[in-house]
């Protein structure tokens, strides 16, 4: 049971909304399926990430299956503040899932159609956000693309308009690769926070101002992943992302096909002294 797995992690909850009144924009790790798990959240928190989300969790499966609960949600005392994201289309199911995790988290997030965050008719998006605000949500994250746009430029102007029409905090998401990008988007849109997905995968130390993943961060990931018993595939994939910018094509061809933790550790030690 989930309560057995993490009963020692229940602690005094924090109000993440307080972060939005701290005087600087909030730096957020996005809910990435397969990747935003405890070990990675632990890593990015070491490098100036203010707030972390879990991967998106299917609420119905989470409620029905003990196996799903044990595999989809793990946390620790240092894993705060933490937002759990659910995907659900029934209010009761979402409520039931939220009740299970609420002693161990600081907020519940509802995925509302990723990657569709804005409509072609922006008035529809503003109207939807106002309706959400009226229900009492604490903040809204807007990914600045429509459903057909995967790699096209983000509509930051749309995010700015949404922010101007709302009273609650608004978080911007999309195409953030460096701390400078995050700062520029914050100033451009007036939003209260910036959420990052792929940029943090490539450089978990991004929010601390590093332009590329430092070797210290790679060492930290190795230590954290081994401590948490991270499965090899996840451990390796994170390193592939983190080393993308600092390895040659030839090095990638060798590193990306390594098939065991020991082989990866030997490679890192031989080539980088990690």
PyMOL commands that set and color helices and strands:
alter all, ss='L'
color gray80, all
select helices_A, chain A and resi 2-9+16-21+38-45+59-64+66-72+91-104+122-135+156-164+179-189+198-202+206-208+215-228+232-242+249-255+261-272
alter helices_A, ss='H'
color red, helices_A
select strands_A, chain A and resi 26-29+51-53+57-58+82-87+107-110+139-143+169-173+193-196
alter strands_A, ss='S'
color yellow, strands_A
deselect
rebuild
show_as cartoon
